[in-house]
């Protein structure tokens, strides 16, 4: 069995928890405020773009990382063998 990663300090736990709370607050509040102010069409377009572009991109990153058995930059460099794709991995 491999060891699971964990937090080294209490401040790390506190900062991660605060960041998660802020992020979740934005995820819930942004569509609500946008819908109240007449921007519901924007939310629909945004969700469609997330589904059509974001999910396939995320899945391809997972697949490349799994087969490369490293982070994105090294996996892209390993598969393509060029510095250009390594830069794409860094992005």
C-alpha positions, 0 to 999 in steps of 0.5 A: 500500500502506498502512503496517502499525502497529507497536510504538513501544517495546520496553516495548510489545512486552514488555507485549503479549507478557506480556499474551498469555502470561497470557491464554493461560495463563488460557484453558488453565488455567480449564477444566482446573481447573473440570473437576477440581473438578466444574464441567464442566457450567458449562464446557459452558453457558459454551461454548454461551453463547459460541457462541450469543451471542458469535459473532453479537455479534462478527460484527455488530460487525465488519459495523457497523465495516466499513460505518461505516469507523470505530470502534464508537462513531462507526459506531453514531452514524453509522448510528443518528444518536442519542447513545444508540447512540453510548453503546452503541458506547462500551460 
